[in-house]
């Protein structure tokens, strides 16, 4: 769970308290909307998140969906 909060803080620039809230929502509900971005920014943040997860050996799933 600490890894998820780190991704939220580093990639999505979320403050620590908001990162914890989002992480808990993912833990309880299986998903959370982290932000609304332009397509290019969303795809970049998705790729950065997945790269961090793979680098550190976590099975984190991140998707980019149209609003």
N, C-alpha and C positions, 0 to 999 in steps of 0.2 A: 504494500500500500504506500510505503514511502516513495517508491519509484514513481508511482503515478503522480503523486504530489510534486515530485521533482520535475517531471515532464510538463505538468501544468504551469509550474513556475518558470521554467527555463524556456520552453517553446512558446507557450501561450501568454507569458508575462502576467500570470495571475498572482495576486498577493497570497501569502501563506494561508490566511484564514479562508479565502475563497477556494483555493486549491484543495484544502481539506474537505470543505463542504461538497465540492464536485466529486472528489474521490469517494466520499461516503455515498453519494448518490449512485455512482457507478457500482459500488460494492453492493448496495441494496437492490437497485433496479436493473443493473446490468448495462446501463448506458446513461449518458448525460450529454446535453448540448453544451459545448465549451465556448463557442462563439460563432458569430456570423461574419464571414469574411468574403472578399471577392474570390472568384474561382482560383486564380493563380496563387493568392496568399494561402487559401485553404489547402491547396494541393501541396504547397511547400511545407506548411506546418504538419500536414499528415505525413509526408515523407520524412521530415526531421524526427517526428515522434516514433515512427516505426524504426528508423535507423538507430535511435537511442535504445529502444527496446531490444533489438536484435544484438546490438553491441554488448549490452549488459545481460543478455540471456533471458529476457522476459517475454512471455507470449502476449504482450499487449496488442489489442486490436484497435485500430483507429480508422474511421471511415469519414468520407467527405460526401455529404448529401445536399442536394438542392433544397432551398428553403421552401 
